[in-house]
Amino acid sequence: MCHTIAQLDAELTACRACPRLVAWREQVAHEKRAAFSDENYWGKPVPAFGPADARLLIVGLAPAAHGGNRTGRMFTGDRSADVLIARMHAAGLANQPTSVSADDGLRLLGTRMTAPVHCAPPDNKPTPTERDTCRHWLTTELDLLAPTLRAIVVLGGWGWQALLPALAESGWEIPKPRPKFTHGAHVELSPARPDRRPLHLFGTYHPSQQNTFTGRLTPAMLEQVLTTAARTAGLP
């Protein structure tokens, strides 16, 4: 049992529950990418990032092999981070528009970033078993954030499908049929427990290179979802 966000983040980084992910994250950290050959890779599960009293939670997929797995911070040091953090800054959710290293001074404002899977997976594709094995970290995080959490932005359909069971386990009602992921989706979830408040769930395409380079997701599209979610969460 983790009783604080700080305890959760600390215990998570020691997890070795998924042999394939452990082997891959450590292999990447040893072999490295040529551009980062002089850096010490993190090579461990990547904890969530942001304040313990966040009103808005951003949920991705998993750390990038040479992004979070290298830097040790969620959405840091890769192309997806470049797009996401710039739009978060434009929406008033970050103090600066870049996220390049764990010591670059980035602060998130009323917002926390997490993922259903905390280790970098081969080909950016966790297995269903790995997703389910990692879920208890996410449900614990949702429990700890519940007093202040008012909205969630999910980046991509994979994260959307992974998050819904965690939300159900953490005390919110999931409509039937389950809400489908689309860019711009917005669903208000009712509390299933007396200690929960209504929670707004938003969807946006993931800021991956595949989506941003093809124009499927533009910076304006992402910023609009983030701005709407921030306003709904009661952030200035």
Buried (B, 14 or more C-beta within 10 A) or exposed (E): EBEEBEEBBEBBBEBEEBEBBBEBBBEBBEEBEEEEEEBEBBBBBBBBBBBBEBBBBBBBBBBBBBBBBBBBBBBBBBBBBBBBBBBBBBBBBBEBEBBBBBEEEBEBBBBBBBBBBBBBBBEBEBBEEBBBBBBBBBBBBBBBBBEBBBBBBBBBBBBBBBBBBBBBBBBBBBEEEEBEBEBEBBBEBEBBEEEBBEBBBBBBBBBBEEBBEEEEBBBEBBBBBBBBBBBBBEBE
